[in-house]
Amino acid sequence: MSEERAEDCRPEHELDRLSDEQLLAYIDEQREAGRPECAKQAFAILAFGHWGRVNGWVAAKVPPDHVEDVAMAVIESTVKAAFDGKTVGEFVNFLKVITGRRIADHTDTAARKLSTEPLQTEHEGSENVFGAQPSVPSEEEAVLIRECVGRVLERLSELHQSVVRCYGPGALGFDDLGARETTERVEELHPGAGVSEANVHKIWSRFRAEVDGELGMGT
């Protein structure tokens, strides 16, 4: 089996435009070719493409303040899990099972905890960098954070930079727009890019994880 290379995988912007059926076929093809990372990349895009569906399932069972958090946990669990089905229907059923598990986890955790949740925002999950704790970062810490954010931002494509700048929190000088507003603004900046709300969440999640990792805050 040959060593897997990044150039062996189709570009993400091309995968974003494939139908679910085409993504499943591509995933199967990459697995057969011994390129698991290419398959994983496409599977992540497939999972995020069902963000609206997952969000709806979660919203029916979870309080509004926690919907996005649980929905993101569903997507992350889905990407990590093994799925060998060949049809979209099988994938949707697979996704629904994982959603049920994450909802159950959340319900169980909520039942065990007192009310100690940090203040929720649309960008929930970015608390490592942006301070869910009541303490305020020192000036030196703030400078280090901004420098790290800048370095990670520079590594992104121009399109993904626009998404981060629009969606990111005001604490870092970003526009702090909602996901839908971000898609509209990005479409103005990059006509025909076709960035969806699911894409926004995915791009932000990856950016946040890279920043947290460089700052040594990743889990």
C-alpha positions as CSV (number, residue, x, y, z in Angstrom):
1,M,0.0,0.0,0.0
2,S,1.5,3.4,-1.0
3,E,1.9,6.2,1.5
4,E,-1.1,8.5,1.7
5,R,-0.4,12.0,0.6
6,A,-2.5,15.2,1.0
7,E,-2.5,15.6,-2.8
8,D,-4.1,12.2,-3.2
9,C,-7.3,13.6,-1.7
10,R,-9.8,15.8,-3.6
11,P,-9.8,19.4,-2.4
12,E,-12.3,20.2,0.3
13,H,-14.2,22.8,-1.8
14,E,-14.8,20.1,-4.4
15,L,-16.1,17.6,-1.8
16,D,-18.4,20.3,-0.4
17,R,-20.3,20.3,-3.7
18,L,-20.8,16.5,-3.9
19,S,-24.2,14.9,-3.1
20,D,-24.5,12.5,-0.2
21,E,-24.5,9.6,-2.6
22,Q,-21.3,10.9,-4.4
23,L,-19.6,11.4,-1.0
24,L,-20.4,7.8,0.1
25,A,-19.0,6.5,-3.2
26,Y,-15.9,8.6,-2.8
27,I,-15.4,7.4,0.8
28,D,-15.7,3.8,-0.3
29,E,-13.3,4.4,-3.1
30,Q,-10.7,6.0,-0.8
31,R,-11.0,3.1,1.7
32,E,-10.5,0.6,-1.0
33,A,-7.4,2.5,-2.2
34,G,-5.9,2.5,1.3
35,R,-6.4,6.2,1.9
36,P,-8.2,6.4,5.2
37,E,-7.4,10.1,5.8
38,C,-9.0,11.1,2.5
39,A,-12.0,9.0,3.4
40,K,-12.2,10.6,6.9
41,Q,-12.1,14.1,5.3
42,A,-15.0,13.3,3.1
43,F,-16.9,11.6,5.9
44,A,-16.6,14.8,8.0
45,I,-18.0,16.8,5.2
46,L,-20.9,14.3,4.8
47,A,-21.6,14.5,8.6
48,F,-21.5,18.3,8.7
49,G,-23.8,18.4,5.7
50,H,-26.5,17.0,8.0
51,W,-26.0,19.7,10.6
52,G,-29.6,21.0,10.1
53,R,-31.1,17.6,10.6
54,V,-29.1,16.8,13.7
55,N,-29.8,20.3,15.1
56,G,-33.5,19.6,14.7
57,W,-33.4,16.2,16.4
58,V,-31.4,17.7,19.3
59,A,-33.7,20.8,19.6
60,A,-36.6,18.5,20.2
61,K,-35.0,17.0,23.3
62,V,-32.5,19.5,24.6
63,P,-32.9,23.0,26.1
64,P,-32.1,25.8,23.5
65,D,-28.9,26.9,25.3
66,H,-27.4,23.4,24.8
67,V,-28.6,22.5,21.4
68,E,-25.5,23.6,19.4
69,D,-23.2,22.0,22.0
70,V,-24.9,18.6,21.8
71,A,-25.3,18.8,18.0
72,M,-21.5,19.4,17.7
73,A,-20.9,16.4,19.9
74,V,-23.0,14.3,17.6
75,I,-21.0,15.4,14.6
76,E,-17.7,14.8,16.3
77,S,-18.8,11.3,17.5
78,T,-20.1,10.5,14.0
79,V,-16.8,11.4,12.4
80,K,-14.9,9.2,14.9
81,A,-17.2,6.2,14.6
82,A,-17.0,3.4,12.0
83,F,-19.6,3.5,9.3
84,D,-19.6,0.9,6.5
85,G,-23.0,1.5,5.0
86,K,-23.5,2.2,1.3
87,T,-26.7,4.3,1.2
88,V,-27.8,7.7,2.5
89,G,-30.6,6.0,4.3
90,E,-28.2,3.8,6.3
91,F,-26.1,6.9,7.1
92,V,-29.1,8.8,8.3
93,N,-30.1,5.9,10.6
94,F,-26.5,5.7,11.8
95,L,-26.6,9.4,12.5
96,K,-29.9,9.2,14.4
97,V,-28.5,6.4,16.7
98,I,-25.5,8.6,17.6
99,T,-27.8,11.6,18.1
100,G,-29.9,9.6,20.6
101,R,-26.8,8.5,22.5
102,R,-25.4,12.1,22.8
103,I,-28.8,13.4,23.9
104,A,-29.0,10.7,26.5
105,D,-25.4,11.6,27.7
106,H,-26.4,15.2,28.0
107,T,-29.7,14.4,29.8
108,D,-27.8,12.2,32.3
109,T,-25.1,14.7,32.9
110,A,-27.6,17.5,33.4
111,A,-29.5,15.4,35.9
112,R,-26.3,14.8,37.9
113,K,-25.0,18.4,37.9
114,L,-26.0,21.5,39.8
115,S,-26.4,24.7,37.8
116,T,-22.7,25.3,37.2
117,E,-22.7,25.8,33.4
118,P,-20.6,28.7,32.0
119,L,-22.4,31.4,30.1
120,Q,-23.4,30.0,26.7
121,T,-22.8,31.8,23.4
122,E,-23.3,30.9,19.8
123,H,-19.6,30.1,19.7
124,E,-19.8,27.7,22.6
125,G,-16.8,25.5,22.7
126,S,-14.3,28.4,22.2
127,E,-14.2,29.1,25.9
128,N,-10.6,27.8,26.2
129,V,-9.4,30.8,24.2
130,F,-12.0,33.4,24.9
131,G,-12.4,33.0,28.6
132,A,-15.4,31.1,30.0
133,Q,-13.7,31.6,33.4
134,P,-14.6,34.8,35.3
135,S,-10.9,35.8,35.4
136,V,-9.6,38.2,32.7
137,P,-6.4,37.2,30.9
138,S,-3.3,39.3,31.6
139,E,-2.1,41.7,29.0
140,E,0.8,39.3,28.2
141,E,-1.6,36.3,27.8
142,A,-3.9,38.3,25.6
143,V,-1.0,39.2,23.3
144,L,0.0,35.6,23.1
145,I,-3.5,34.5,22.2
146,R,-3.9,37.2,19.5
147,E,-0.5,36.2,18.0
148,C,-1.5,32.6,18.0
149,V,-4.9,33.4,16.4
150,G,-3.1,35.4,13.7
151,R,-0.7,32.6,12.9
152,V,-3.4,30.0,12.5
153,L,-5.6,32.4,10.5
154,E,-2.8,33.0,8.0
155,R,-2.6,29.3,7.3
156,L,-6.2,29.2,6.1
157,S,-7.4,29.8,2.6
158,E,-8.8,33.2,1.8
159,L,-12.3,31.8,1.9
160,H,-11.9,30.2,5.2
161,Q,-10.3,33.3,6.6
162,S,-13.4,35.3,5.6
163,V,-15.6,32.8,7.5
164,V,-13.5,33.0,10.6
165,R,-13.4,36.8,10.5
166,C,-17.1,37.0,10.1
167,Y,-18.1,34.3,12.6
168,G,-15.4,34.7,15.2
169,P,-16.1,36.5,18.5
170,G,-15.7,40.2,19.0
171,A,-13.2,39.6,21.8
172,L,-10.6,38.9,19.1
173,G,-11.7,41.7,16.8
174,F,-13.9,39.5,14.6
175,D,-17.4,40.4,13.5
176,D,-19.2,38.0,15.8
177,L,-22.0,37.3,13.3
178,G,-24.4,34.4,13.5
179,A,-23.9,31.4,11.2
180,R,-26.6,32.5,8.7
181,E,-25.3,36.1,8.7
182,T,-21.8,34.7,8.1
183,T,-23.0,32.7,5.0
184,E,-24.6,35.9,3.6
185,R,-21.5,38.0,4.2
186,V,-19.1,35.4,2.8
187,E,-21.3,35.1,-0.3
188,E,-20.9,38.9,-0.8
189,L,-17.1,38.6,-0.4
190,H,-16.8,35.4,-2.5
191,P,-19.6,35.1,-4.9
192,G,-20.5,31.5,-5.8
193,A,-18.6,30.0,-2.9
194,G,-21.7,28.3,-1.6
195,V,-20.7,28.2,2.1
196,S,-23.5,26.8,4.2
197,E,-24.2,27.2,7.9
198,A,-22.8,23.6,8.4
199,N,-19.6,24.7,6.6
200,V,-19.3,27.7,8.9
201,H,-19.6,25.5,12.0
202,K,-17.0,23.1,10.6
203,I,-14.5,25.8,9.6
204,W,-14.8,27.5,13.0
205,S,-14.5,24.2,14.9
206,R,-11.3,23.3,13.1
207,F,-9.9,26.8,13.5
208,R,-10.7,26.8,17.2
209,A,-9.1,23.4,17.7
210,E,-5.9,24.5,16.0
211,V,-5.7,27.6,18.2
212,D,-6.4,25.6,21.3
213,G,-3.8,23.1,20.3
214,E,-1.1,25.6,19.7
215,L,-1.8,27.3,23.0
216,G,-1.6,23.9,24.8
217,M,-5.3,24.0,25.7
218,G,-6.5,21.1,23.6
219,T,-8.1,18.2,25.4
